[in-house]
Amino acid sequence: MMSIFDKFQQLAAIRQELAESCDTFFNVVMEEILSGTEAVVNGRPTILAGSNNYLGLSFDPDCVDAACKAARKEGTGTTGSRMANGTFSGHVALEQELADFFNRQGAIVFSTGYVANLAMLSTLVGPGEIILLDGDCHASIYDGCRMAAAEVHRFRHNDAQDLEKRLRRLEKRNTNILVVVEGLYSMLGDRAPLADIVSVKNKYGAYLLVDEAHSLGVLGANGRGLAEETEVEDGVDFVVGTFSKSLGAIGGFCVSNHPELNLARYASRPYVFTASSSPSVIASTRTALKILQKRSELRDRLWDNAQRLYRKLQDLNFSVGPEPSPIVAVRLEDKAEALALWSGLLENGVYVNLVLPPATPDGNCLLRSSVSAGHTPEQMDRICEAFTAVRKAVKTG
């Protein structure tokens, strides 16, 4: 009889190959966190250019203070589901504050952004209904679709014409269709053509869910995301997002103007059977949401850093994403080159994410940087200098 672990043999072989090519790849540990943008890795201070701490709020003194006060007052955890003993006053308050921020009638808070997608997608659509999702959507969206009892189709990434072609074919089915896209895509940092997508979904009477995980606090005059930036908020039925990026915590949410949204919480297994977020997380998130609304200069600083790194990588003749964004990805066809560049950056005191196929959208390897409003000008200098050094070393090596 085969072992239950035999299915992992191919994965084990790939892991061994990577470990032999780059012995540090599986051994990156943040040994000491120095700030929201720096940690000790392999015994030396290292700039974190791979986290999603876009507004730099994970170490904000007000957020930390709020978290500490909540933990002392209400304990370290709720020890229960929102459907049992796990709804505290902070959860209710945060849901109202999110609804107010997004100008929506209702909101639901989840324990993680991943759970938010699982919960909403597996609950909103059912047997006989259809999900149409962008091919480059996040794994949590795909997993939510797998949990749904609905029929699932993909359309080409950021291609509103392909979406319309599929909606036209499905129109005769006379059933509910949910279109799912992201605001800012997490691998290459490109925006969805949201105005075109809203126009198409309106034409065919579909519903639209937008995951604004990477665009909350990043896009829009008030930081509400791509829907605000493109002035199509009224055309978006459901906005899903996370607290683990611009808000510097952990958790997720869904907001909507559909009054029936509140019913989803009673039908959602990932909501009903998961412990609710801890009081400290809720408190820091509420504080971060207020900061996001008051301190637009953080967004300005974030974009200054993003555009600077994007231009620098272009100057170094790296193949980067289609447009500047806080996610700055370098595309590389050769895995050995990608490993060498990633390892060289780490040796130069800069951590970025190395993403390898099949996790990448186009089959290339990616060096995925994420910049933050918390990165100082001096840190941005060091990041750019590190990329310059490793580019030169790999070219001459």
N, C-alpha and C positions, 0 to 999 in steps of 0.2 A: 504493500500500500504506500502511496506517495505521502510524504510529510505535508502537513498543513502549510509549511513554510516554503515548499518547493516552488510555488508561484513567484517567489521573490528572487529566484536565482539570477534572472536577467538583470534585475535591479542591483543585486549584489555585485555582479560583474562590472556594471557601469560604475558603481561606486568605487570599486577597487581600481579601475582604470583611472578615474579622476584623482584618487588618493595618491597613486603612483606618479601622476603628472604634476600634482600640486599638493604637497603634504599639508598645507594649511587650510585647504578648502573646507574640510569638515571639522576644523578645530578653532573656528573663530568664536571666542567667548568674550563678552564684555565684562572684563574682570573687575572694573570699577567705573561707575558712571560719574563723570566729572561735571557734566552739564547736559543740556538738551542737545548739544552739538558735538560733544567730545567724550571719549571714554578711553580707558586703558585696555589695549588689545595686545596680546603677546608681550606684555611688560612695558609697553610704551604708549604715551598719549597719542590718540588717533582721532582725526576729525571724522565725524559721522556724516557722510554724504550719501547715505543709503536709507535713512529712515523717512517716515512720512510726517514728520513733526513740522508741518508747513509753516505754522505761525509761531513756532518756538515756545508753545505754552506748557510743555510737559514739566518745566521747572519754574513756571511763573509763580512768584511768591504768593499771590492771592489765591491761585488754584491750590497750591500746596497747603496753605493755611486752612482753606475751606475743607479740604480732604481730611486733614488732621482733626479739626474740630468735629466733623461729622463722625469720624471713627470713635472719638472719645465719647461722644454723646449717644450714638446709636449702635456702636459695635462694628466689628470688622466685616460682617456679612448679614444678609437677611435670613439665611438658612431656609428659604422657602420660595415657592413659585408665586408669581403675581396672582395666580388664582387661589392661593392659599393664604399664608401669612406674609407674603413677600411684597405687598404693596405698601410702601411707606409714603409719608406726605411728600417727600422729595421726588419720588417717581411721578406722582400726580402733578406736582408743580412743574417739573421739567417737561412733561407732555404738553401742558398749557403754554409754556414758554416757547417750545418748538413750534406749536401751531401758530402762535402770535408772530414769531419771527418769519415764518414762511407765508403768513397771511392765509392760512388754511383753517378749515373748521375743526379738524381733529388730528391727533397724533398718537402713535403707539411707540413706546420705548422698549427695546429688546436688549438682551444681555451682551450681544456682539453684533457687528455689522453683518457677519456671515449668517448668524441666526436670523437677522432681519430679512435677508433675501430668501433663506429657506422658508421662513414663516409665511411671507407674503405670496411667494410664487406657488407654494404648495397649497395655499388656502384660497387664493383668488380665483384660480381656474381649476376646472374639474373635468369629468368625463364628457366627451362630446364637444369640448371647447378647445381653443388653439392658442399656443404661444408662438410668437415670431420674435426671435432674438438675433441681435447682431452677432456675427460669427466670432468676434473677438471679445465677447463678454467674459467677465470674471468667473472663476471656478465656482464661486458661491451661487452665481446665477444658474450655471449649468446644473449644479447639484439640486437647487430648488426646483428646476424644471424636471429633473429625474424623479423627485418626490411627488410632483403633481401627477394627477391621473389624466392630464390633458395630452393632446397631440402637439408635438414640438417640431418647428421648422426653423432653420437658420437662413438669414439673408447676408449677402456680402457686406463686409465691414464698411461702415460709413457710406453705404450706397442706397440712397433714398429711392432711386429708380428701380433697383432690384427689389426693395421692399414693396413698392407699388405693384410690380409685376406679380409678386406672390400674393398680395392682398387681392388683386384682381382675379387670380385663379381661385382663391378661397371664398370669394364673395358669394358664390352660389350655394355655399354650405349653410348660409343663414344661421351662424352661431357666433358666440362671443369670441373675439380675438384680442389678446393682450400682446402689444408690441413692447419689447424690452431693450433698452439701450443704456449706455453709460454717458455721463457728462464729459468726463475727462478719462481717457483710457489709461490703465495703469502701467502698461508696458512701454508704450512710445510717447505717452503724454499728448496724444492728439484728441481734438474735440469732435463730438458727434455733430453732423449737420442738422441740428435740432429743429431749426425753423422748417426745413424741408420735410423732416420726418413728421412733425406736427401737422403740416399741411396734408400729407398723404394719409395719415391715420384719421384725420377729420373727414377726408373725402370718402373713406370707406367705413366710417363709424366704428373704428376700433378703439380700444383703450390703450393708454401709454403709461408705462412705468419707467422712470429714469433713475438710475443709480448715480447719485451725486457724491459718492464717497470721496473721490479725489478732487472734486470741484467746490465742495462746501468750504467757505472761507477763502477760496482761491479766485473764483470768478464771480462777476456781478458787482454792481455798484455797492451793494450791501452785503456781499459775500454769500448770497443764497445759491450760487452755482450757475451752471450754463443756462438753465431755463430763464433765470433773471437776466443774464447777459444778453441773450438773444430775444428777450421780451416775448416769451411764449409760455409764461407760467400758467396762464389760464388753459392752455392746451395740454398740460401734463396732468394726468389723473392721479398718479401716485409718485411721490418722491421718496426714495430710500437712501439712507446714508449711514455714516458711522461716526463715532466719537473718537476713534483711534488715530485720526490723522490731524486735521487742523485744530481739533479740540483737545488733543494731547492726553486722552484717557482711553477708555474701552467701552464699547456699547454700540447700539444701533437704533434706528428709528424708521418709521414711515409716517408721512404726513399726506393728507388728502382733503379735498372738499366734498368728497362723497360722504354723506352722513352715515352710511352703512359701514364705514371703516371700523367703527367700534365693535361691530359684530364679529369681525375677523379675529379679534383676540380670543373669543370663545371657541372658535373652530380651529385655531392654529396649534398643532401639537408642539412645534418648537417653542411656542410662547407658554403654553399651559404646563409643559413638563420640564421646564428649565428654571433653575433658581434665578431670582431677579438680581440686578446689579447691586453691588454693595453701596452703603450710604456714602462712603468716601468718594467712590467713582461718580455717583450722582451729583454730589456737592461740587466736585472739581469741574464737572462738565457744565453745570449751571453757571459757574463763575466764568469758565472759558467762553461760553456762549455770549455772556454780557461783554466780555473783552472784545470778542470778534466784532460785535456791533459798534463798540465805542472807538476802537483803535484801528482805523482804516490805514494808518501809516504802516502797520505790520504787513498788510497786503502789498503796499507799494514797495516795501523793502524786499519782500519775497520775490516780486517780479523783477526788481533790479538785479538781484542775485541770479535768478533764472536766466534772464537775457544775457547776462555777462558770461555765464558758463556756456550757454548754447553758442554764442558768438565765438568764444575761445576754441571750442571743439571744432567748429566749422573752420576756423583759421588753421587748425592743426590737420585739416583734411580728413577728419573722422566723418563717417556716415552717420548722421544723427536723425532724429525723428523729423516729421514734416513741418513742425512749428515749435517756437519756443514755449516752454511751459515749466513748471517746477519739477516735472519729471523729464530729465535729460538723458536720453538713451543713445549709446553708441552701438551701431550694428556691425557685427563682425561675422564673416563667413567661416573663418577657421577657428576651431575650438582651441587648438594649442595657442594661437595668438591671443585669444580671449583670456585664457588662463594666465598667460604670461603678463598681460596688461593688468589684470585684476591683482595678481600677486605683487607686481611691481608697485601698484598704487598703495597696497597695504604696507609694503616695506618703506614707502615714502610717507607713511602716516596718514593715509586717507582710505577710509572704508567706503566702497560702493557695492551694490548688489551685482553678482554675476548670475545671469539667467541663461540656462541652456535649453535647447530643444528636448522634449516636445512642449515645454512650458512657454515657449515664445510664439508669437502669432504668425511669424513668416518663415520659421525654420532656421533663422539666423541666431547666433549667440548675441547676447546683449550685456553690455556694461551699463547698468541702470543707476543713474545718480538721482537723488532727490535733494533739492536745496530747501533751505529754511530761512524764514525771516530772522531766525536766531543766529545764522552764520554772520560773523563779523567781516568787515572788509579784509582784515588780515587773514582770516580763515579762507575766504574766497581766493585770496592771493595764493595761499598754500595749495588749495585744490587745483587751481589752474597750473601752478608750477609743477605739481605732481604729474598731471596729465602730460605736460610738455616733456618732462624727464622720461616717463615711460614710453612715450611715443618715439623719442629719439633712441632710447635703449633697444627697443624691439626692432626698429628699422635697421640699426647697425649691428644687432646681435646675430 
